[in-house]
Amino acid sequence: MKLHEPEAWAASRDPGPDAPYADRIAAIIAALGIPPDYGSRRSMVLHPEAGALVPARTLPDGRQIHLMPPAACAWAGMVAAAATEGVTLILVSGFRSADHQRQIIERRMSQGIRLDEILRVNAAPGYSEHHTGRAVDIGTPGCPPLTEAFEQTAAFRWLDREAARFGFRLTYPRGNPQGILYEPWHWCHHGLGAG
């Protein structure tokens, strides 16, 4: 699929940042060539972008990973609890805007990856839990980030057993109805009792 030039996309499809969120998302997914019924076909809901965010981790290059305050607090508690059992949890990513999600998909399309393959790994803009500021991608030392190998780590076993206690739930288990590949590293904060 041919990518739209950014200027053409912005001029012909983007209703602008002040447009209602659903309209802005509809324009973004149309510009990417994603069918308008993507959400209903994939059993996915439109996720609003977070408002207030707080830093949850500063990367070595100075960039910060942000989360919503309740998720950041729960994350910090979970990291501390895991550490008492000798398990290290590393925040790999948190909040991501719909525009950032669009850029990720555009970049992968420009690398020649088919859209249907991309959408097995990345949710369409507007449908990613990362927009909410409650989703975290988790890593641990000695394991390549964002790989299924994470399932074989002590960190994953600890999360599988304890994450619900902190309000986190695995979003994309094997065979999930959303059609996303298994992501043992992706967890979302839903509040206490999220088991």
HELIX and SHEET records of a PDB file:
HELIX    1   1 PRO A    6  SER A   12  1                                   7    
HELIX    2   2 TYR A   21  LEU A   32  1                                  12    
HELIX    3   3 TYR A   38  ARG A   41  1                                   4    
HELIX    4   4 PRO A   69  ALA A   83  1                                  15    
HELIX    5   5 ALA A   98  SER A  110  1                                  13    
HELIX    6   6 LEU A  115  ILE A  118  1                                   4    
HELIX    7   7 GLU A  129  THR A  132  5                                   4    
HELIX    8   8 GLU A  148  GLN A  152  5                                   5    
HELIX    9   9 ALA A  154  GLU A  162  1                                   9    
HELIX   10  10 ALA A  163  PHE A  166  5                                   4    
SHEET    1   A 2 VAL A  54  THR A  58  0                                        
SHEET    2   A 2 GLN A  64  LEU A  67 -1                                        
SHEET    1   B 4 ILE A  90  SER A  93  0                                        
SHEET    2   B 4 ALA A 135  GLY A 139 -1                                        
SHEET    3   B 4 HIS A 186  HIS A 189 -1                                        
SHEET    4   B 4 PHE A 168  LEU A 170 -1                                        
END                                                                             
